[in-house]
Each structure stands twice: as C-alpha cells, then as structure tokens.
Amino acid sequence: MTSPAEEPLAAQDLEGIIWQVWTAYLGTSPTVASDDEQHSAAAEITASVGVAGAWLGMIVLRSDLGAAAAIAAEMLELASVKPDDIQDATGELMNIVAGNVKSFLPKPSHLALPQVVVGRAEVLWPGTRRLSRVMVGWDGHQVTVEVLEGVPPRRD
C-alpha cells in the first residue's frame, strides 16, 4: 500500500479531471467537491472501469437514474433516452474519466472496458481502498466519482 505522499492521484487532480470532462462532454460547469464521508454504496447506476498493470484499481461513478439520463441526453444529444442509451453513455463517460485518471498513474497501466450495473445495488470491490471521492453536481443532478486502489494481498 502506498503512503498518502506516494499516491498517484490527489483529490484536487480528480476534481480537475471531473470539471474538465463535465465541461467538455456535458456542456456544463459542475460543482466538484471532495467527499470523505461514508455513504451507502447503493445506487441505481454504477459504472466502473478497471485499471491493471503498474497500478491496480477501479474508477467508479455512482448515480441515480435521473442524473444518468441527463448524462445520456447531453452526450448523445437526445431529447429522451432509452435504458440502453443510459448504459452506453455512463459507461463511455467513465471511460473518458478513467483515461484522464490513467495519465496520473504509473506506467504501464491499462484500462478495461467499462462495466455498468443498472438497478439499485450495493456494488463493492473487495481488496480495494478509496484514494479519493468527489461529489459532482450540475443542473440539479448529483453523482459520485471514486478512485479505488487495489490493496496487495497480505503474505504471511
């Protein structure tokens, strides 16, 4: 496990990435704030991208359906969206965020394809610890984005 001084991605770096992605892809200036509080992991949409290589972890977005539908409508430039649109857009948004996060990680680090879980679920990643979490608000919507680092197994 790395010490806080060795962590590859500071909270303000994640905040900057989120601000840039929301501005460029969703056409809005979000409010972005670090959030260290413990919250329930249950969400209606959970989109994640795994990272493997020199760094192991996950980049995760948790959202309600309204925020995910707003993401899809803006990214796909549609007045109304279908469930498949919501899955595709949230997965692609996380792919974009993860690509930006990857630029801060040790090399070589590789991204997996996005995974999207639809439905109220408590999606967990055992063997990880949260490096950072931000709350993102825009146009009355809110999501959380987390960077989870894989914790090496103990060797006794």
Sequence and secondary structure as in RCSB ss.txt:
>XXXX:A:sequence
MTSPAEEPLAAQDLEGIIWQVWTAYLGTSPTVASDDEQHSAAAEITASVGVAGAWLGMIVLRSDLGAAAAIAAEM
LELASVKPDDIQDATGELMNIVAGNVKSFLPKPSHLALPQVVVGRAEVLWPGTRRLSRVMVGWDGHQVTVEVLEG
VPPRRD
>XXXX:A:secstr
   GGG SS HHHHHHHHHHHHHHHHSS  EEEE  S    EEEEEEEEEEEESS EEEEEEE HHHHHHHHHHH
HT SS  HHHHHHHHHHHHHHHHHHHHTTS SSEEE   EEEEEEEE   TTEEEEEEEEEEETTEEEEEEEEEE
      
